[in-house]
Amino acid sequence: MKQPLQIALVGAGIMGRQHIEIIARSAEAQLCAIADPDPQAQALAATHGVSWFADPAAMLEGARPDAVIIANPNPLHVDTAVQCLQRGVPVLVEKPVGTSLSQARRLVEVGEQTGVPVLVGHHRRHNPLIARTRQLLDEGALGRLTTVTALWQLQKPDSYFDIPWRREPGAGMLLTNLIHDLDLLRHLCGEVRQVQAFLDNGVRGFGNEDSAAAILRFESGAVGTLTASDAVAAPWSWELDSGENPVYPRQFDQPCYLLAGTRGAISLPQLQRWQYAQPGAGWHQPLLRHSEPVAAGDALTRQFDHFLAVVRGEAAPLIDAADAGRTLALVEAIERAAKTGTACEPEDF
């Protein structure tokens, strides 16, 4: 039997604690250390019977883990990951991979120099229904993909913004939330060639956006929209519709992604597939609808299992630093488009 891999955690906040729960359920890994300067993290480490360190460098030296999960504040992601890679330790880095393209490029460069793998935590790619959707698209079930509609509309409570940094530039829903949706659109529909966008903070007046609309032109020729707000009483978002995270009440019947092509369409997360009985039929004929079967599986758990395979050298990262960097480039293009009022292209990455 294989010895359990020793996994260290950097950052014991909301996501870090979710990772701890997943590690605890694994027969192939053990939590060996937590690095986080917060006294609550020290108490958490004691609860789990593992070593506590105030900073990642001391943890790497003292605990010598087989791999590290990085869930500290976004601006620290790359510096922490670089420390790990330079010591030969594979990492799972929570999204976003960095807060700027220069940071992401640095991580890619160090990864190439050291040959140590980096997996980025865009965990929704590991969801079985996303895997099934990607399979259907690759098989041509929709024909030529033509239009994409994405919705992220919900209401964050006022208490969410009691934490000061959540009211500041860079902490808005675009980088914090919509980066997930944009990553999935890239994963399912291909790279985005050009964007136009509007951002507005008129509801709360904070230093970041509370509503957004983006028009996307994909390299395939498909066009799409992403319409979002975290200040509306509405049910259309991955969090509320997918049931992926039980802390959110689920809206079982509401879609948040609509993908349409010349032969059919799919709504997600219900994975309802629409098509005509006969090819070439049109709007006078009824559309047939059926639900695609989807394997069971929790996205975060599947991501962790994949990470263990990456650490053991049995798999390449499903999303590496360069791939995640292209999602970050798309976010930055949307920000530029909204600021300049012109169509912008994502930077090459």
C-alpha positions in Angstrom: 0.0 0.0 0.0 1.3 3.5 -0.9 2.3 5.7 2.0 -0.1 8.7 2.3 1.3 11.9 0.8 2.1 14.6 3.3 0.2 17.7 2.4 0.8 21.2 3.9 -1.7 24.0 3.7 -0.8 27.7 3.4 -3.8 29.9 4.4 -6.5 28.6 6.7 -9.4 30.8 5.7 -12.6 29.6 4.1 -11.1 27.7 1.2 -8.2 26.4 3.3 -10.6 24.8 5.8 -12.5 23.2 2.9 -9.3 21.6 1.8 -8.6 20.4 5.3 -11.9 18.6 5.3 -11.2 17.0 2.0 -7.7 15.8 3.1 -9.2 14.3 6.2 -11.5 12.1 4.1 -8.6 10.9 1.9 -6.9 7.5 2.4 -4.0 8.6 0.2 -3.0 11.9 1.9 -2.5 13.4 5.3 -2.4 17.0 6.5 1.1 17.6 8.0 1.3 21.3 8.6 -0.5 24.7 8.4 1.2 28.0 7.6 -0.9 31.1 8.6 0.1 33.9 10.9 -3.5 34.1 12.4 -3.7 32.8 16.0 -6.9 31.0 14.9 -4.8 29.0 12.4 -2.5 28.0 15.2 -5.4 26.7 17.2 -6.7 24.9 14.1 -3.4 23.2 13.6 -3.4 22.0 17.3 -7.0 20.7 16.8 -5.8 18.5 13.9 -2.5 17.6 15.6 -0.2 19.0 13.0 2.6 21.6 13.0 1.9 25.3 12.8 4.1 27.9 11.2 3.7 31.6 10.8 5.1 31.7 7.3 5.5 29.3 4.3 9.3 29.4 4.3 9.6 28.1 7.8 6.9 25.5 7.0 8.8 24.2 4.0 12.0 23.9 6.0 10.4 22.4 9.2 7.7 20.1 7.8 9.2 19.1 4.4 5.8 18.3 2.8 5.3 16.2 -0.3 3.0 18.9 -1.7 1.4 22.2 -0.7 -2.0 23.7 -1.1 -1.9 27.5 -1.4 -5.0 29.3 -0.2 -3.6 32.5 1.3 -4.6 36.0 0.0 -4.5 36.5 -3.7 -1.5 38.8 -3.9 0.7 36.2 -2.1 -0.2 33.3 -4.3 2.8 33.5 -6.7 5.5 34.3 -4.1 4.4 31.4 -2.1 4.2 29.0 -5.1 7.7 30.1 -6.2 9.1 29.2 -2.8 7.6 25.8 -3.1 8.7 25.1 -6.7 12.3 26.2 -5.9 12.3 23.5 -3.2 10.9 20.9 -5.6 7.4 20.8 -4.0 4.3 20.6 -6.3 1.5 23.0 -5.5 -2.2 23.5 -5.9 -2.8 27.2 -6.1 -6.2 28.6 -5.4 -7.6 30.9 -8.1 -6.8 33.5 -9.3 -3.4 32.3 -10.2 -2.1 35.8 -9.5 -3.3 39.4 -9.4 -1.5 40.4 -12.6 -0.2 38.9 -15.7 3.4 39.7 -14.8 2.9 37.6 -11.6 1.4 34.7 -13.6 4.2 34.8 -16.1 6.7 34.6 -13.3 5.1 31.5 -12.0 5.0 29.9 -15.4 8.7 30.7 -15.9 9.8 29.2 -12.5 7.6 26.1 -13.2 9.4 25.6 -16.5 12.8 26.1 -15.0 12.2 23.7 -12.1 10.0 21.2 -13.9 7.8 21.1 -10.7 4.0 20.9 -11.5 1.5 23.6 -10.7 -2.3 22.9 -10.6 -4.5 25.9 -10.3 -7.7 25.6 -8.4 -10.4 26.4 -11.0 -12.2 23.5 -9.4 -15.4 23.7 -11.5 -13.5 22.1 -14.4 -13.5 18.9 -12.3 -17.2 18.8 -12.0 -18.6 15.8 -13.8 -21.3 17.8 -15.5 -18.7 20.1 -17.0 -16.7 17.0 -18.2 -19.9 15.7 -19.8 -20.6 19.0 -21.5 -17.1 19.2 -22.8 -17.4 15.7 -24.2 -20.7 16.6 -26.0 -19.1 19.7 -27.5 -16.1 17.8 -28.6 -18.3 15.1 -30.2 -20.2 17.8 -32.2 -23.5 17.2 -30.5 -24.4 20.9 -30.9 -23.0 21.2 -34.4 -21.3 24.5 -34.9 -21.3 26.4 -31.6 -22.9 29.8 -32.4 -24.1 31.6 -29.2 -23.2 31.5 -25.6 -25.2 33.1 -22.8 -23.8 33.2 -19.2 -25.5 34.6 -16.2 -24.2 35.4 -12.7 -26.8 37.3 -10.8 -27.4 37.0 -7.1 -27.3 39.2 -4.0 -24.5 39.2 -1.5 -25.6 40.3 2.0 -24.5 43.6 3.4 -22.4 41.7 6.0 -20.2 40.4 3.2 -18.7 43.8 2.8 -18.0 44.3 6.5 -14.5 43.1 5.7 -12.8 46.3 4.4 -10.8 44.8 1.5 -13.9 43.5 -0.1 -15.0 47.1 -0.8 -11.7 48.0 -2.5 -10.6 48.0 -6.2 -9.5 44.5 -7.3 -11.8 42.7 -4.9 -14.9 43.0 -7.0 -16.9 40.2 -8.4 -15.0 40.2 -11.7 -11.7 38.9 -10.2 -13.3 37.1 -7.2 -16.3 35.4 -8.8 -16.6 35.9 -12.6 -13.1 34.5 -13.1 -14.7 31.1 -12.5 -17.3 31.6 -15.2 -14.9 33.0 -17.7 -12.6 30.1 -17.1 -15.4 27.6 -17.8 -16.4 29.5 -20.9 -12.8 29.2 -22.2 -12.7 25.6 -21.2 -16.0 24.7 -23.0 -16.1 27.1 -25.9 -12.4 27.9 -26.7 -10.3 31.0 -26.5 -11.8 34.5 -26.6 -10.5 36.7 -29.4 -12.1 40.1 -28.4 -14.3 41.6 -25.7 -16.4 44.6 -25.1 -17.7 45.4 -21.6 -19.4 47.7 -19.1 -18.8 47.8 -15.4 -20.7 49.8 -12.8 -20.7 50.4 -9.1 -23.9 52.4 -8.9 -25.7 50.3 -6.3 -23.2 50.4 -3.5 -20.7 53.0 -4.6 -17.7 50.9 -3.5 -14.4 50.9 -5.1 -15.3 47.9 -7.2 -18.1 46.9 -9.5 -21.5 45.6 -8.5 -22.7 45.0 -12.0 -21.1 44.0 -15.3 -21.9 43.1 -18.9 -19.4 41.6 -21.4 -19.7 40.7 -25.0 -17.3 37.9 -26.1 -16.2 36.9 -29.5 -14.6 33.5 -29.5 -11.9 32.4 -31.9 -14.3 29.8 -33.3 -16.6 32.6 -34.5 -19.2 32.0 -31.7 -20.4 35.1 -29.8 -21.5 35.3 -26.2 -22.6 37.4 -23.3 -21.9 37.4 -19.6 -24.3 39.5 -17.6 -23.6 39.8 -13.8 -24.5 41.5 -10.6 -23.9 40.7 -6.9 -26.6 43.2 -5.9 -29.8 41.7 -7.3 -32.5 39.4 -5.9 -32.1 36.8 -8.7 -31.4 33.0 -8.9 -29.1 32.8 -11.9 -25.6 31.8 -10.9 -23.5 28.7 -10.7 -23.4 28.9 -6.9 -27.2 28.9 -6.6 -28.0 26.6 -9.5 -25.4 23.8 -9.5 -25.6 22.6 -5.9 -21.9 22.3 -5.9 -21.5 24.0 -2.5 -24.2 23.2 0.1 -23.8 26.5 1.9 -25.9 28.1 -0.9 -29.7 27.2 -1.2 -30.1 25.5 -4.6 -32.4 26.7 -7.3 -32.8 23.3 -9.1 -34.7 24.5 -12.1 -32.7 27.6 -13.1 -29.9 27.7 -15.7 -26.9 29.9 -15.7 -25.3 28.9 -19.0 -27.0 28.4 -22.4 -24.9 27.0 -25.2 -26.5 26.9 -28.7 -25.3 25.5 -32.0 -26.6 24.6 -35.4 -27.7 21.1 -34.4 -28.8 21.6 -30.8 -28.4 23.4 -27.5 -27.5 22.7 -23.8 -28.6 24.4 -20.6 -26.4 24.2 -17.5 -26.2 23.1 -14.8 -29.3 21.0 -15.5 -27.6 19.6 -18.6 -30.8 19.7 -20.6 -30.1 19.0 -24.3 -32.4 20.4 -27.0 -32.6 19.3 -30.6 -35.0 18.7 -33.5 -36.1 15.1 -34.4 -35.0 15.7 -38.0 -31.9 17.6 -39.1 -32.9 20.7 -40.9 -36.2 21.2 -39.1 -37.1 24.8 -38.0 -39.1 26.8 -35.6 -42.5 25.3 -36.8 -41.4 21.9 -35.5 -41.2 21.0 -31.8 -37.9 20.7 -30.1 -37.1 17.5 -28.2 -35.6 17.8 -24.8 -33.8 15.2 -22.7 -31.5 15.2 -19.7 -27.9 14.0 -20.2 -26.7 11.4 -17.6 -23.9 12.7 -15.4 -21.6 10.7 -13.1 -21.6 11.5 -9.4 -18.7 13.3 -7.8 -17.8 16.4 -5.8 -15.7 18.9 -7.8 -13.3 19.8 -4.9 -12.8 16.2 -4.0 -12.2 15.2 -7.6 -9.7 18.2 -7.9 -7.8 16.9 -4.8 -7.7 13.4 -6.2 -6.3 14.8 -9.4 -3.8 16.8 -7.5 -2.5 13.7 -5.8 -2.1 12.0 -9.2 -0.2 15.1 -10.4 2.1 14.9 -7.3 2.8 11.3 -7.9 3.7 12.0 -11.6 0.7 10.0 -12.9 -1.1 13.0 -14.5 -0.5 16.4 -16.0 -2.4 19.3 -14.4 -5.8 19.7 -15.9 -5.3 23.5 -15.6 -1.7 24.7 -15.2 -0.3 28.2 -14.6 -0.2 29.1 -18.3 -3.8 28.0 -18.8 -5.0 30.0 -15.7 -2.9 32.9 -17.0 -5.0 33.0 -20.1 -8.2 33.3 -18.0 -6.5 36.2 -16.0 -5.7 37.8 -19.4 -9.4 37.6 -20.3 -10.3 39.3 -17.0 -7.8 42.1 -17.7 -9.1 42.6 -21.2 -12.7 43.0 -19.8 -11.4 45.6 -17.4 -9.6 47.5 -20.2 -12.6 47.4 -22.4 -14.9 48.8 -19.7 -12.4 51.5 -18.9 -11.7 52.6 -22.5 -15.1 52.0 -24.1 -13.4 50.1 -26.9 -13.2 46.5 -28.0 -10.1 44.8 -26.5 -8.1 41.6 -27.1 -6.7 39.5 -24.3 -3.0 39.7 -24.1 -1.1 36.7 -25.5 0.0 34.3 -22.7 
